[in-house]
Amino acid sequence: MSRFTPKQIGIIVLTTITALIHLFLGFTSLGDGFFGIVFLLNGLGYLTLLVALYFIPQLADRRPLIRWALLGFTAVTFVLYFVFNWPDVWSVLGIIDKTVELILIILLWLDR
């Protein structure tokens, strides 16, 4: 039996998916300068917050704060996609990632 609830498993899976998408975009954009680095840092940020949220027992008493940080991080990433890509926001990978992030925001909100 898992120590994670279904919502938490969803959070883990969705955070991992969006982190991997951002890391992929970062590695494939490294020669482009700024955005390659931003994508890499974003992917690493997702993974760091995920590990802090569920996998470091010493931070268990900080989980509510970490959950809010992950929710805020995801919300900012979601909004900045549209800011930086407007009006060309309809890329397949972008829409998949924004869908993942929107569901992640909802699950983080519900897991309070």
C-alpha positions in Angstrom: 0.0 0.0 0.0 1.3 3.4 -1.0 1.9 6.1 1.6 0.6 8.7 -1.0 -3.0 9.6 -1.6 -4.3 9.4 -5.2 -4.1 13.3 -5.3 -0.5 13.2 -4.2 0.4 10.6 -6.8 -1.3 12.8 -9.3 0.8 15.8 -8.1 4.0 13.7 -8.3 3.3 12.5 -11.8 2.1 15.8 -13.2 5.1 17.7 -11.6 7.5 15.2 -13.1 5.9 15.5 -16.5 6.1 19.3 -16.6 9.6 19.2 -15.2 10.7 16.8 -17.9 9.1 18.9 -20.6 10.9 22.0 -19.3 14.2 20.2 -19.1 13.8 18.8 -22.6 13.0 22.3 -23.9 16.0 23.7 -22.0 18.4 21.2 -23.4 17.1 21.6 -26.9 17.2 25.4 -26.6 20.6 25.8 -24.9 22.2 27.4 -28.0 19.4 30.0 -28.0 20.7 31.6 -24.8 18.3 33.0 -22.2 15.3 30.8 -22.7 17.4 27.6 -22.7 18.7 28.5 -19.3 15.2 29.6 -18.1 13.7 26.2 -19.2 16.4 24.3 -17.4 16.0 26.3 -14.2 12.3 25.9 -14.4 12.5 22.1 -14.7 15.0 21.9 -11.9 12.7 24.2 -9.8 9.8 21.8 -10.3 11.9 18.8 -9.3 13.4 20.6 -6.2 9.9 21.6 -4.9 8.5 18.1 -5.6 11.4 16.4 -3.6 11.0 19.0 -0.8 7.3 18.4 -0.7 7.2 14.6 -0.4 10.6 13.0 -0.2 12.6 14.9 2.5 11.2 13.8 5.9 12.9 16.7 7.7 10.6 19.1 5.8 7.4 17.3 6.7 6.3 20.2 9.0 6.9 22.6 6.1 4.7 20.8 3.6 1.9 23.3 3.6 4.3 26.1 2.8 6.1 24.0 0.1 2.8 23.1 -1.4 1.9 26.8 -1.8 5.3 27.5 -3.2 4.8 24.7 -5.8 1.3 26.0 -6.6 2.6 29.6 -7.0 5.6 28.4 -9.1 3.3 26.5 -11.4 0.8 29.4 -11.7 3.6 31.8 -12.6 5.0 29.4 -15.2 1.5 28.9 -16.6 0.9 32.7 -17.0 4.4 33.4 -18.4 3.9 30.9 -21.2 1.2 33.1 -22.6 3.1 36.4 -21.9 6.2 35.2 -23.8 4.4 33.3 -26.6 1.5 35.5 -27.4 -0.1 35.2 -29.9 1.5 32.0 -30.9 0.3 29.9 -28.0 -1.0 26.9 -29.8 2.1 24.7 -30.0 1.2 21.1 -29.3 3.9 20.7 -26.6 2.9 24.0 -25.0 -0.8 23.1 -24.8 0.0 19.7 -23.4 2.2 21.3 -20.8 -0.3 24.0 -19.9 -3.0 21.3 -19.5 -0.6 19.4 -17.1 0.1 22.6 -15.2 -3.6 23.5 -14.9 -4.5 20.1 -13.5 -1.5 20.3 -11.2 -2.7 23.6 -9.8 -6.1 22.2 -9.2 -4.7 19.1 -7.4 -2.3 21.2 -5.3 -5.3 23.4 -4.3 -7.4 20.4 -3.4 -4.7 18.7 -1.4 -4.6 21.5 1.2 
